[in-house]
Amino acid sequence: MKMTRTLIALGLALAAACLLIFLPSCENKKYFFNEGLVFGTYYNIRYEATHDMEEEITAELKRMDSSLSIFNKQSIISRINRNDDVQTDSLFEIMFKTAVEVTKMSDGAFDITCGPLVNVWGFGPDGIGYKPTQHEIDSILEFVGFQYVELDEETHHIAKMDTRIQMDASAIAKGYGCDIIAALLRDNGCENYLVDIGGEVVAKGHNDKGEKWKLGITKPIDDPTGEIQEIEDIIESDNICIASSGNYRRFYYDGGERRSHTVDPRNGYPVSHNLLSATVTAKSGIMADALATACMVMGEEKALEMIEKTDDCACHLIVAEGDGTRVVVSSRWMAE
């Protein structure tokens, strides 16, 4: 009996020793940095983990690229645009349903079917880059609108009322990508991370110095190269999903007239109001990304109205005024 108890105790001690050996220790974690290209832009990812997760991160980004990138001719969205018989996946379906939700919230200011309008004004992947006639704009508007597309969740197919309908997830995919990578990191035990895809960010915890993550909102400067970077405001946070949209980098001049890359899907024309930049925080990167674009289409007054009615959202707007700018924030902006 005594020998049996001794053996049991020894067995438990060995089991505990094994647990101590194989359970990952926080002391073994360190910060890693991965970077690359996706969705036609860059990504920078910093995180604290027990190992470099570049392989897993790259695999997730490729999965997203093969679903939502219009720059990938074999992606699901590209094949839908070509009217191929292709099934949607979970990534596409979440993107689509979120896009429809934001379209309704913004009274149509956000619409992923406006790709042909963006293209005809010269800002799409096949942009023509000239001023279209009213007739050309009207002819395109005939097949722009989320009401002309429907997702069948049982068959996983998109039904289009017009074969000319083209979808573009560029204004929502980067924020969604941040969500996906952040979820991957959390699932692997990461508590401190910052995911930046094309300027849209999801961050949690602290940096390698034990400080909250610091994020800068850039001043709207007419600089298409993006080389001039001046900071308007700095945000410190340990839990944030944030996205920015602006009209101060992607533009061109047509006969002395400045053409913004933000096109209003409701009338087919580039926006011409005085809102230069919209930064939005939300409960997810995908929502922040889409709402930031919607704000840029709507302008200052309507954007503030929409954000104030939206739970868990806030915005920071930079508005042109005279020869300078002014900053407008919603009531929940950086509220404790």
Buried (B, 14 or more C-beta within 10 A) or exposed (E): EEEEEEEEEEEEEEEEEEEEEEEEEEEEBEEBEBEEEBBBBEBBBBBBBBEEBBEBBBEBBEEBBBBBBBBBEEBBBBBBBEEEEBEBBEBBBBBBEBBBEBBEBBEBBBBBBBBBBBBBBBBBBEBEEEBBEEEBBEBBBEBBBBEBBEBEEEEBBBEBEEEBBBBBBBBBBBBBBBBBBBEBBEEEEBBBBBBBBBBBBBBBBBBEEEEBBEBEBBBBBEBEEEEEEEEBBEBEBEEBBBBBBBBBBBBBEBEEEEBBBBBBBBEBBBBEBBBBBBBBBBEBBBBBBBBBBBBBBBBBEBBBEBBEEBEEBBBBBBBBEEEEBEEBBBEBBBEE
